[in-house]
Amino acid sequence: MLGLSPWLSLLIVLVVVLLARHIPERRRTRRLAAPVLEALDSAWVPVILGGLTGVATLAVWGSLTRTAVVHDESAYLLQAQLFSRFRFTAPTPPLPQFFEQLYVNLRPAVFSKYPPGTSLLLAPGVMLGMPGLPVVVMNALSGALVFAVARRHAGGVVALLTWLFWITSFPVQYFHAMYLSEVPTSLAWLAAWWGVSRWTTSRRVRDLAIAAAALALCGITRPLTAVALAISVGVVLVVVARRGARPPWLTRGEIGTLAAAALVAAAFVGVWSWRSTGSPFTTPLSLYTQRYVPFDRLGFGVRPGDAPSATLPWDQRVTDGSFYEEHRIHTPAALPTAVVARARMIGRDMWYDWRGGLAVIALVGLVGAPLALWVGLGSLTMQLLLYLLYAHPARWSLYYIEGLPVLAFATALGILRVLELGAHRTSSSRARLTVLATMLVLIVYPAVVTLGQVRAQIATDHAYYDTFLSALPEEPDTAVVFVRYAPSHNDGLSLVRNVPDMSSSRVWVVYDRGAENAQLLRLAPGRKAYLFDEGEWALRPLDSVAVTARK
């Protein structure tokens, strides 16, 4: 964030375009521009840009061994740790009320409530001791596909500008440097459209298989997002098939490919559910919802008796209480306000601060836009409409981050449209190169500032838990640390996190439950007892013998 006028970007684009159109075109510059623009068609360009995307993620994250920050990340990482050990669950801890964790089931075993896609992809990194590595790789692939898909439909100049606007967005950099499901779903969306766009011209089953695999990944990662993608892809497949001279419908091979991907995804979900909850028809998500947050479902309003349980730890009651209130006010009458607020936040993620004027440029990009842009906008709109079935604050625009490449694509197209505005023919290669080079130079400073700001924010986010870890008892002590939160505790953060193997865990971090602490200490006689007081930010040893004796 630079704190500059949102109209600055619009002014810059207009000035750059004006200069590009009026600089005399010499034969020498024309000979130079053509091969440079042709280089953007090289097969290596997506690879290079993908690599730069991965490097950017690593630069702002700072490490491949980052800990989780928010509750969701902790739950995904816990399940990834279990998968890395080729297990679906861990045994229920003794006295589970001490180990309660948001988004984690503790009975009949320990496992995350979330669909397994994200944790499956994180598991190889966990096995290597670098849980952040899969995130960096997924972002690198997404960066390559952003360019490749845009280039396929609008050429190298638009594609490079698309990648540039996407990669320099604060929300893209920030949310993609986390253990969150939106990282693999962003990749899945791009891969699906890459496969579909190739299939529309080749009609090869292997191209459609890319889209089918991406849809399956999205389905076992964020199901509602996958439904929006599947509807959009399905419409394109049907339209293309009906237009073709041969065949007038999808072939058996194409139908079989789509069906196979769907069956594999459904089968895995069934096995995952069975191995976790004991029933293939009860998913970990539905079990968690039923037990902890019965109001957290698709639909409108709440039902009597849906309020969060009063037996939960204080910080979880606060979090669940805020969700409950969000669902309570989410009614059909509130939908017009909700859709406007959410759409505005989606737009903000691409056109914020000094980039605000680019929204006008993006509107120009709709004029004569390729069908791919309209399909992308249709997908994003479908996602927005489907999520109206679910209550969430408008500021949670992270749910729609898969659609930001579409907005970046519209912005890049708009710049080229402005360049050609009023011209009798397509802009010259020299003019397009001038615009591209100038935009690259001008965006360097805000890009560097944005990356620095994202890195600083991430460091601040991690400071809370990392500082707590540094205060824990040193090896070789084994301990139980009872956490007492301050009244001002941020309920979005937690120090209590479950582990895949409690018996080998050197330190158990649990809730302070006062007199009940003695019950847990009796089950862990060889562990030293400590109390961590968040208000004082101090770790104090407890006399475990005295505590158990008092009980």
Buried (B, 14 or more C-beta within 10 A) or exposed (E): EEEEEBEBBBEBBBEBBEEBBEEEBEEEBEEBBBEBBEEBEEEEBBBEBBEBBBBBBBBBBBEBEBBBBBBBBBBBBBBBBBBBBEBBBBEBBBBBBBBBBBBBBBEEBBBBBBBBBBBBBBBBBBBEEBBBBBBBBBBBBBBBBBBBBBBBBBBBBBBBBBBBBBBBBBBBBBBBBBBBBBBBBBBBBBBBBBBBBBBBEEBBBEBBBBBBBBBBBBBBBBBBBBBBBBBBBEBBBEEBBEEEEEEEEBBEEBEEBBEBBBEBBBEBBBEBBBBBBEEBEBBBBBBBBEEBBBBBBEEBBBEEEBBBEEEBBEBBBBBBBEBBEBBBEBEEEBBEEBBEBBBEBBBBBBBBBBBBBBBBBBEBBBEEBBEBBEBBBBBBBBBBEBBBEBBBEBEEBBBBBBBBBBBBBBBBBBBBBBBBEEEEEEBBBBBBBBBBBBBEEBBEEBBEBBBEBBBEBBEEBBEBBEEBEEEBBEEEEBBBBBBBBEEEBEBBBBBBBBBBEBEEEBBBBBBBBEEBBBBBBBEBEEBBBBBBBBEEEEBEEBEBEEBBEEE
